[in-house]
Amino acid sequence: MIDSTGPAWDAIIGLSRFAALAAMAELGCAEHLAAGPMDVAELAKACDAHEPSLARLLRELEALGVVRAVAPGTYELTEEGQTLRDDVPGSMRSALRMAAETGYWYAMGNLAQTVKEGRSAFISRFGPLYGYFQEQPEAARLFNEYMAIRAAPLEAALATAYDFTGVKTFVDIAGGTGHLLAAVLDQHPGMRGVLFDIAHVVENARESLNARGLGDRCEFESGDFFEGVPEGGDLYLLASVIHNWSDEASLRILTNVRKAALPHGRLLLLEMVLPDDGTPHIGKDLDMRMLALTEGGMERTLGEHTRLLGEAGFTLSRVLPLPAGASLIEALPR
């Protein structure tokens, strides 16, 4: 008899459950059920889906607790199911759709090839991730929405967990649309911000920060952090940046920050810090994604962060815990 317990069985069953949730997200079932219960025929028409197949999907989704049958063949959203709508705080719809996206699915499904060859199977087929996003705008949109969802619980935590006393100029390197920068500026009215990223991202950030009434307190600079970063900052932030790159590439970025910072300037890394032992940690799961999708990117232990920062001319001074398994690493110039 097959043992139906253990990590292997959990993974096999989990794949079917993930596929059902991803299908719900892709079809927009939660959006259509937002106004109230619908029978399978109505929902199939609204989703442009095959009615008998949708009925089977809804049976699984009911078992997962995201829909509830209110009459035979008629379903409504549960509270958990509400999180699969687009227009609710903490929506998980984009995250599910991103995880089921063709390239991501290929990357994770071919992890064995990556481990065997020591090079991302995804990159071998599609090229570097950010180039892939330029060619696949829908995938890029889903990724950006997913990253915004991930950043949401960190925004307030970053702004309140760290002591920004004395910081006049806060430089957000590869700051995306500026959500983290905006959260800090909101809490510290006397501070000015600099957002640095590639050109088209900076334009999106300008619109976002202007819409929040913060544009007049910000400077927007575009460029390549492998070549250099804005000079003269009191505090620099690299949020979920270093984990995208190998040690060699990360050292180039960190060295450029060290050169650009004022003598008293500080550096913050918002990253995972992996435990050295076998303790479960979400960062270990995310490290499989980095292995599959990037060329040398990785989540790192405290010792690995300390060594890398030291080689760039910094001393790791402290680590502050943040939500969702993340950490804020403060480093000072040596």
C-alpha positions as CSV (number, residue, x, y, z in Angstrom):
1,M,0.0,0.0,0.0
2,I,1.2,3.5,-0.8
3,D,2.0,5.6,2.2
4,S,-0.1,8.7,1.9
5,T,1.9,10.7,4.4
6,G,5.2,12.4,4.2
7,P,6.9,15.2,2.2
8,A,6.7,13.4,-1.2
9,W,3.0,12.7,-1.0
10,D,2.4,16.2,0.3
11,A,4.2,17.6,-2.7
12,I,2.3,15.4,-5.2
13,I,-1.1,16.3,-3.7
14,G,-0.1,19.9,-3.3
15,L,0.6,20.2,-7.0
16,S,-3.0,19.2,-7.8
17,R,-4.3,21.7,-5.2
18,F,-2.1,24.5,-6.6
19,A,-3.2,23.8,-10.1
20,A,-6.9,24.1,-9.0
21,L,-6.2,27.4,-7.3
22,A,-4.2,28.7,-10.2
23,A,-7.0,27.7,-12.6
24,M,-9.5,29.6,-10.4
25,A,-7.3,32.6,-10.5
26,E,-6.7,32.4,-14.3
27,L,-10.4,32.0,-15.0
28,G,-11.4,34.9,-12.8
29,C,-13.9,32.8,-10.8
30,A,-13.6,34.9,-7.7
31,E,-14.3,38.1,-9.6
32,H,-17.5,36.6,-11.0
33,L,-18.6,35.3,-7.7
34,A,-17.9,38.6,-5.9
35,A,-21.5,39.8,-6.3
36,G,-23.0,36.6,-4.9
37,P,-23.6,32.9,-5.5
38,M,-23.8,31.5,-9.1
39,D,-24.7,28.1,-10.4
40,V,-22.2,26.2,-12.5
41,A,-23.8,27.0,-15.8
42,E,-23.9,30.8,-15.1
43,L,-20.3,30.7,-13.9
44,A,-19.1,28.7,-16.9
45,K,-20.6,31.2,-19.2
46,A,-19.1,34.1,-17.3
47,C,-15.6,32.4,-17.3
48,D,-15.9,31.1,-20.9
49,A,-15.3,27.6,-19.5
50,H,-16.5,24.1,-20.2
51,E,-19.3,23.5,-17.8
52,P,-18.7,19.8,-16.8
53,S,-15.0,20.5,-16.3
54,L,-15.7,23.6,-14.2
55,A,-18.1,21.6,-12.0
56,R,-15.2,19.2,-11.2
57,L,-12.9,22.2,-10.5
58,L,-15.4,23.7,-8.1
59,R,-15.7,20.4,-6.2
60,E,-12.0,20.5,-5.5
61,L,-12.1,24.2,-4.7
62,E,-14.9,23.6,-2.2
63,A,-12.7,20.9,-0.5
64,L,-9.9,23.5,-0.3
65,G,-12.2,26.0,1.4
66,V,-12.3,28.8,-1.1
67,V,-15.8,28.3,-2.3
68,R,-18.9,26.9,-0.6
69,A,-22.0,25.2,-2.0
70,V,-25.1,27.0,-1.0
71,A,-27.4,24.7,-3.1
72,P,-26.6,21.7,-5.4
73,G,-24.5,23.1,-8.2
74,T,-24.5,26.6,-6.8
75,Y,-21.4,28.2,-5.2
76,E,-20.4,31.3,-3.3
77,L,-17.0,32.6,-2.2
78,T,-15.7,31.9,1.3
79,E,-13.7,34.4,3.3
80,E,-10.6,32.7,2.1
81,G,-11.8,32.7,-1.5
82,Q,-12.1,36.5,-1.3
83,T,-8.3,36.7,-1.4
84,L,-8.4,35.5,-5.0
85,R,-10.1,38.6,-6.2
86,D,-8.1,41.4,-7.7
87,D,-9.7,44.3,-5.9
88,V,-9.1,43.3,-2.2
89,P,-6.1,44.1,0.0
90,G,-3.6,41.2,0.1
91,S,-5.0,39.7,-3.1
92,M,-3.2,36.5,-4.0
93,R,-4.6,36.2,-7.6
94,S,-1.5,37.7,-9.3
95,A,0.8,35.5,-7.2
96,L,-1.0,32.3,-8.3
97,R,-1.1,33.4,-11.9
98,M,2.6,34.2,-11.8
99,A,3.5,30.8,-10.3
100,A,1.5,29.1,-13.1
101,E,3.0,31.3,-15.9
102,T,4.6,29.3,-18.7
103,G,8.2,30.4,-18.0
104,Y,8.0,30.0,-14.2
105,W,6.3,26.6,-14.6
106,Y,9.1,25.5,-16.9
107,A,11.8,26.7,-14.5
108,M,10.4,24.9,-11.5
109,G,9.5,21.8,-13.5
110,N,13.1,21.5,-14.8
111,L,14.9,22.1,-11.5
112,A,16.6,18.7,-11.9
113,Q,18.2,19.8,-15.2
114,T,19.4,23.0,-13.4
115,V,21.0,21.1,-10.6
116,K,22.6,18.6,-12.9
117,E,24.1,21.2,-15.3
118,G,24.7,24.0,-12.8
119,R,22.9,26.5,-15.0
120,S,19.3,27.5,-15.0
121,A,17.2,25.5,-17.4
122,F,15.0,28.5,-17.7
123,I,17.9,30.8,-18.8
124,S,19.1,28.1,-21.2
125,R,15.7,28.1,-23.0
126,F,14.4,31.7,-22.5
127,G,17.4,33.8,-21.6
128,P,17.8,36.0,-18.5
129,L,14.7,36.6,-16.5
130,Y,14.4,40.4,-17.0
131,G,14.9,40.0,-20.8
132,Y,12.1,37.4,-20.7
133,F,9.9,40.0,-19.0
134,Q,10.6,42.5,-21.7
135,E,9.4,40.0,-24.3
136,Q,6.5,38.8,-22.2
137,P,4.7,41.9,-20.9
138,E,1.8,40.0,-19.3
139,A,4.3,37.9,-17.3
140,A,6.1,41.2,-16.4
141,R,2.8,42.7,-15.2
142,L,2.0,39.6,-13.1
143,F,5.5,39.6,-11.6
144,N,5.3,43.3,-10.7
145,E,1.9,42.8,-9.1
146,Y,3.2,39.8,-7.2
147,M,6.2,41.8,-5.9
148,A,3.9,44.6,-4.8
149,I,1.8,42.1,-2.8
150,R,5.0,40.8,-1.2
151,A,6.2,44.2,-0.4
152,A,2.9,45.3,1.3
153,P,3.5,43.8,4.7
154,L,7.1,45.0,4.7
155,E,6.3,48.7,4.0
156,A,5.0,49.7,7.4
157,A,7.5,47.4,9.1
158,L,10.5,48.9,7.4
159,A,9.3,52.5,8.2
160,T,8.8,51.7,11.9
161,A,11.3,49.0,12.7
162,Y,14.4,51.0,11.8
163,D,15.6,54.2,13.5
164,F,16.0,56.7,10.7
165,T,17.2,59.5,13.0
166,G,19.7,61.8,11.2
167,V,18.9,60.4,7.7
168,K,18.5,63.4,5.4
169,T,18.8,61.6,2.0
170,F,17.5,58.0,1.6
171,V,18.5,56.3,-1.6
172,D,16.4,53.3,-2.8
173,I,18.5,51.3,-5.2
174,A,16.4,49.3,-7.7
175,G,13.4,50.7,-6.0
176,G,10.8,49.7,-8.5
177,T,7.6,51.7,-8.2
178,G,8.8,53.2,-4.9
179,H,6.4,51.6,-2.5
180,L,9.1,51.1,0.2
181,L,10.5,54.5,-0.3
182,A,7.1,56.1,0.0
183,A,6.4,54.3,3.2
184,V,9.6,55.7,4.8
185,L,9.0,59.2,3.5
186,D,5.4,59.2,4.8
187,Q,6.8,58.4,8.3
188,H,9.6,60.9,8.1
189,P,8.5,64.3,6.7
190,G,11.9,65.9,6.8
191,M,13.6,63.3,4.7
192,R,14.3,63.4,1.0
193,G,14.4,60.3,-1.2
194,V,16.3,59.2,-4.3
195,L,14.8,56.4,-6.4
196,F,17.3,54.7,-8.7
197,D,16.4,52.1,-11.3
198,I,16.4,51.4,-15.0
199,A,14.8,54.2,-17.1
200,H,11.3,52.8,-17.8
201,V,10.9,51.7,-14.2
202,V,11.8,55.2,-13.0
203,E,9.1,56.8,-15.0
204,N,6.5,54.4,-13.4
205,A,7.9,55.3,-10.0
206,R,7.7,59.0,-10.7
207,E,4.0,58.6,-11.5
208,S,3.4,56.5,-8.4
209,L,5.2,58.8,-6.0
210,N,3.6,61.9,-7.6
211,A,0.2,60.3,-7.1
212,R,1.0,59.9,-3.4
213,G,2.0,63.5,-3.1
214,L,5.7,62.7,-2.5
215,G,7.2,63.6,-5.9
216,D,8.5,67.0,-4.8
217,R,10.5,65.2,-2.1
218,C,12.2,62.8,-4.4
219,E,14.8,62.7,-7.1
220,F,14.6,60.1,-9.8
221,E,17.7,58.7,-11.4
222,S,18.1,55.9,-14.0
223,G,21.2,53.8,-14.6
224,D,22.9,50.5,-14.1
225,F,23.9,49.6,-10.6
226,F,26.8,47.5,-12.0
227,E,28.3,50.8,-13.3
228,G,27.5,53.1,-10.4
229,V,24.7,54.4,-8.1
230,P,23.7,58.0,-6.9
231,E,26.3,59.6,-4.6
232,G,25.8,61.4,-1.4
233,G,23.3,59.3,0.5
234,D,23.1,59.0,4.2
235,L,21.3,55.7,3.9
236,Y,21.1,53.2,1.0
237,L,18.5,50.5,0.6
238,L,18.8,47.3,-1.5
239,A,15.5,45.5,-1.1
240,S,15.3,42.0,-2.5
241,V,18.2,42.9,-4.9
242,I,21.3,41.0,-3.8
243,H,19.5,37.7,-3.8
244,N,19.0,38.0,-7.5
245,W,22.8,37.8,-8.2
246,S,25.8,35.7,-7.7
247,D,28.5,36.6,-5.1
248,E,30.6,38.2,-7.8
249,A,27.8,40.3,-9.3
250,S,26.5,41.2,-5.8
251,L,30.0,42.4,-4.8
252,R,30.1,44.8,-7.7
253,I,26.8,46.3,-6.6
254,L,27.8,46.6,-3.0
255,T,31.2,48.1,-3.8
256,N,29.5,50.7,-5.9
257,V,27.2,51.6,-3.0
258,R,30.3,51.8,-0.7
259,K,32.0,54.2,-3.1
260,A,28.9,56.4,-3.4
261,A,27.8,56.7,0.2
262,L,28.9,59.5,2.5
263,P,31.6,58.7,5.0
264,H,29.0,58.1,7.7
265,G,26.5,56.5,5.2
266,R,24.7,53.3,6.1
267,L,23.4,50.4,4.1
268,L,20.3,48.4,4.6
269,L,19.7,45.0,2.9
270,L,16.1,43.7,3.0
271,E,16.7,40.0,2.4
272,M,16.1,36.5,3.8
273,V,18.6,35.3,6.3
274,L,18.7,31.5,6.2
275,P,19.3,29.4,9.3
276,D,22.6,27.4,9.3
277,D,20.9,24.2,10.4
278,G,18.0,22.2,9.1
279,T,15.3,24.4,10.6
280,P,12.5,25.0,8.1
281,H,12.4,28.6,6.7
282,I,10.5,30.2,3.8
283,G,13.9,31.4,2.5
284,K,14.9,27.9,1.7
285,D,11.8,27.5,-0.4
286,L,12.5,30.8,-2.2
287,D,16.1,29.7,-2.7
288,M,14.8,27.0,-5.0
289,R,13.1,29.7,-7.1
290,M,16.4,31.6,-7.2
291,L,18.2,28.5,-8.3
292,A,15.7,27.8,-11.0
293,L,15.2,31.3,-12.4
294,T,18.5,33.2,-12.0
295,E,22.1,32.9,-13.0
296,G,23.8,32.6,-9.6
297,G,21.1,34.3,-7.5
298,M,20.6,32.8,-4.0
299,E,19.2,33.3,-0.5
300,R,22.1,33.5,2.0
301,T,22.9,32.7,5.6
302,L,24.1,35.3,8.1
303,G,27.7,34.2,7.6
304,E,27.4,34.5,3.8
305,H,25.9,38.0,4.1
306,T,28.6,39.0,6.6
307,R,31.4,37.8,4.3
308,L,30.0,39.5,1.2
309,L,29.5,42.8,3.0
310,G,33.0,42.6,4.4
311,E,34.5,42.1,0.9
312,A,32.7,45.3,-0.2
313,G,34.0,47.4,2.7
314,F,31.1,47.1,5.1
315,T,30.7,45.7,8.6
316,L,27.4,43.9,9.3
317,S,26.2,45.7,12.5
318,R,22.8,44.1,13.2
319,V,19.8,42.2,11.9
320,L,16.2,43.2,12.5
321,P,13.4,40.7,11.9
322,L,10.6,41.7,9.5
323,P,7.3,40.0,8.6
324,A,7.0,37.1,6.1
325,G,10.4,35.6,7.1
326,A,12.4,38.6,5.9
327,S,15.2,40.5,7.7
328,L,16.6,44.0,7.6
329,I,20.4,43.9,7.7
330,E,22.2,47.0,8.7
331,A,25.8,47.5,7.5
332,L,28.3,50.3,8.3
333,P,31.3,51.4,6.3
334,R,34.6,50.1,7.6
